[in-house]
Amino acid sequence: MWQDNSNAYGASSSQNQYYAQGRAPQQGVPLQFYAPSPVGSTFYPGARSSLDGNVGAQGPITQQVAPPAYGGNIQPSGGWWTAFGTGGFEGEPPLLEELGINFSHIQAKSLAVLNPLRRVDERIMDDADLAGPLLFFLCFGTFLLFSGKPQFGYIYGVGLLGSASIYMLLNLMSEMGIDAYRVVSVLGYCLLPMVGVGAISVVVTLDGMLGYVLSILSIIWCTYAASGIFVAVLRMSDQRFLVAYPVGLLYGCFALLSVFNVGSGGSGSAK
């Protein structure tokens, strides 16, 4: 039953012949555990072609050849403002542009609102953003705060409810349709004349004839600019008055916030 085999581990003769074909290690030559690849690494530029190193048979480690230097234009360390630039990376867009903040586009849209009599390009809102509208809303609330009317909650609440209403109406009236992102962008940019009224309220009290006139002019200005952009984008030239009516109601609410202090109580202290 028990067979006596000279190979204690059961290795076959074919395996012995296979391993016998290998060369015996020569004296004075280091063992080659990893064969260097003939082609350099293309996944990581600047990496070594293999893991074997540059140590000779009898040479010390300190005589290794220095690896090649990394190429490219690496920007040196500077102030905190260098975080907003990409001078050290070729072909990389600026950080503000990746965040959706393009000052040239903000300027172009603001000028279109300040000059509503000029013909509006129908592709002006192809690059819709919220950087300008959020900035204008923040400035409007800050000016009202300096004039003694802390109404940030009312401003953002009216803006959110009004934008949702205008979005629903425009999609019901037009055949092309528009997304909510562009509706908020247009309404926010066209708030710019109202921001000017809020800045005037810091130095002049608007609860009077002057304030009423300025508020009415700002409502007309904002409504005309916003309706012109919506009509140009959605190609609804025959329905401009229908678009302007709900938009004018929305800016009328902002005008009321700039003239009156909604959060103040009407009753005075008893004497």
Buried (B, 14 or more C-beta within 10 A) or exposed (E): EEEEEEEEEEEEEEEEEEEEEEEEEEEEEEEEEEEEEEEEEEEEEEEBEEEBEEEEEEEEEEEEEEEEEEEEEEEEEEEEEEEEBBEEEEEEEEEEBEEEBBEEBBEEBBEBBEEBEEEBEEEBBEEBBBBBBEBBBBBBBBBBBBBEBBBBEBBBEBBEEBBEBBBEBBBEBBEEEBEBBBBBBBBBBBBBBBBBBBBBBEEEEBEEEEBEEBBEEBBBBBBBBBBBBBBBBBEBEEBBEEBBEBBBBBBBBBBBBBBBBEEEEEEEEEE
